[in-house]
């Protein structure tokens, strides 16, 4: 039986660390590419943060799968078992042009049912979290 409170603590610590890494990137030159069109951007920071999440999740929970927006995760064709769905910088256009109004977004599912969810406003250092049956904070 999975200890969802432990997964929640782990996820929150990863989100906070990733946010710190993103804030530090404000002082670096970022590399920007477009994906499907000029309004669909990806940066090296999106990719690095997604890989950070994947590495840490797979190390700690080797049987969990990760679906990442930037394509570095597992090939997920079904939501059986535990699946993390991650958008490392949700609002990349805002990240690139404003350095604000973007977030880290994560959902953790078990057998297709959402169990944990996180929206982290990196710039304001505000974390919104929800756990199935426990409410949102």
N, C-alpha and C positions, 0 to 999 in steps of 0.2 A: 504494500500500500504506500503510495507516494505521500510524503509529508508536504502538503501544499503551502503551509506556513513557511517551511524552509525554502521552498521554491520562490515564494513571494519575497522573502528577505534577500535571497540570492539575486533575483531579478532587479530589485530596487538598488542593490549595491552596484550591479553592472550598469544600470541606467545612469546613476550618479557619476560613476567613473567615466562612462562614455561622454556625458555632458561636460565633464572637466576637460577631456581631450578635445572636444569640439570648441569649447571656449578658448583653449590654447591655440587652436588653429587660426583664430582671428588675427594672430600676429605673423602668420605665414602666408606665403603666396599659394593660392589654391589653383589646382588644375581643373578646368571646366570642359566638359564634352556634352554634346547633345545625344539623346538616345533616339527616340522615334521622330522627334521634330524639334525645332528651335526652342520651344517652350517646355520641353521635357529634358531637363538637365540632370547630369550626374557629375559629381566632383570626386576628386581623390579622397576627400574626407568622408563622403558617403560610403565609398568602398572600404576605406580603412576601418570605419566604425562598424560596418556590417561584419567584416572579418573578425574584429575584436569580439563581437557578440558570439559569432559562430564558434570561434576557438574556445572561448570560456564555457559556453553551454555544452559543447561536445566533450570537453574535458571533465566537467562536473557531472553531466547527465548523458552518458554515452548512448543511451537508448532513445533519447529525444531527437527529433528531427527539426531542422530549421529551414523555413522558407523565407529567404531574404529578397527584398525588392530589387536589389542590385544583382541578383543571380548567383551569389557565392554559396548559397546553402545547398540543401539536399534537393533531389528531384522528388517533389512531393506531388503525388497524383491522388492521394486520398488522405483524409484526416484521422485515420486510425492511429491509436497510441497517442503520445504527447507530441504536439507540433507547436513550435514557436513561429509566429509570423511577425517579421520585423521590417519596419521602415526606419532606417538609421537616421535620416534627416527628412522628415515629412514636411515638405515646403521648401525644397531645394532652391527654387527661384528666389524666395525671400531670403534664404541663407546667403545666396550669392550676392544679391543686390542690396539687402538691408542689414544683414547680420542680426536679424530679429524676426519675430513672427514665424517661427518654425519649431518643430518638436521632434522628439524621438517617440515613435509609436510602436507598441508591442502588444500582441495578443497571444495568450498561451491556451491551447485547446487540448482537450482529452477526448478522444473518440468523437471528434466533430463538435464538441460542446465547449464554448468559451468558459474558461475557469478563472483566468487572470487577465487583466488589461491595464496598460500604462500609457499615459500621455505625459511627457516630460517637457515642459517649456524650459529649454536650456538656458536662455538668457535671463529669465526671471527666477530661475532655480525653483520652479513650482512643479511638483509631481502630483499628478492625479492618478489614483490607483483604484482598482476594483477587484473584488474577489467574489466569485459566485456564492450567493447566499449570505454574503457578509456586508454588502453595500459598497459604496464608492466614497473615496476620501481625497 
